[in-house]
Amino acid sequence: MNSAFAKVSNLKVNRISKIAIILASSTFFLYALVQAPIFKNLLAGAFSCSG
């Protein structure tokens, strides 16, 4: 019974840490994209062409 509870709690911790890692990496990736001049030029071009 005790080992089953340990497995369940371990799974929850793994899931939470996976979500945290995904959030952190995606946030860093988005930040890097915004900082990239190529992305800024594409964004400026897209908005200027739409008008």
Sequence and secondary structure as in RCSB ss.txt:
>XXXX:A:sequence
MNSAFAKVSNLKVNRISKIAIILASSTFFLYALVQAPIFKNLLAGAFSCSG
>XXXX:A:secstr
 HHHHHHHHHHHHHHHHHHHHHHHHHHHHHHHHHH HHHHHHHHHHHHHH 
